[in-house]
Amino acid sequence: MSRFSYDDALIRRTLAEARVVAMVGASPRADRPSHGVMRVLQEKGHKVYPVNPVCAGETIHGETVLAAVADVPEAIDMVDIFRRSAEAGAAVDDAIAAGARIVWMQLDVIDEEAAARAETAGLTVIMDRCPVIEYRRLAADGPKPAGTGPARR
């Protein structure tokens, strides 16, 4: 269980608003978590751009892998980070520079200093969570009335 607490309304709103996603650390390897998460996000209607300089030019789930967040050809709503915590700060800085509105750090990806930079820049930050797990958890909880619970940025 994550030690970071986020209101369900914030998670729901974040997932709903994140139509264009840059997935930093996306992998073409089917055994990597990013591979499955990318597929589920696509199935949920998100446009996902895989970002990984090591495999730039390859294809993952029909999308060409880009070398950098700056290479995403449209406005980015969310940067989803699949990197070690020690490398997450650079991805957060790329998200800020790209004008993204949301930074989502995956399970066990924790960089509180980078999160603070993003929040100071006006981005919504979710850390140490997986959007696929959150989709499933929120679906299991059932629909909630609009406006329930305080929003947290």
PyMOL commands that set and color helices and strands:
alter all, ss='L'
color gray80, all
select helices_A, chain A and resi 8-17+33-43+53-55+69-71+85-98+112-120+131-141
alter helices_A, ss='H'
color red, helices_A
select strands_A, chain A and resi 20-24+47-51+59-60+63-64+78-81+102-105+124-126
alter strands_A, ss='S'
color yellow, strands_A
deselect
rebuild
show_as cartoon
